[in-house]
């Protein structure tokens, strides 16, 4: 799964999440749900998000897409497990800019909150 990048229109971003929601609605309740994806989302260390993402984000602040992922996770009883375990920062980033100077944690694993 690959979410639209920041420079894409809000319409395409909204469309992505509107298509994703029914997928979860159609899963039987007894199946474990795991969602892996390139969400292009930065979740920060804001206290309000800690129950959903934990304490180990690479980023200090969330971007708009990060907030969307947290909302998606919360509304579907998921947690962002890719940020729940402590790692060194060099192991957290999932994307590096072509010049090697910028590192982001934008690919995530969401799993049922069981």
ABEGO torsion letter per residue (X at the ends): XBBBBAABBAAAAAAAAAAAAAAAAABBAABBBBBBBBAGBBBBABAAAAAAAEAABABABBBAAAAAAAAAAAAAGBBBAAAABBBBAAAABABBBAAGABBBBABBBBBBBX
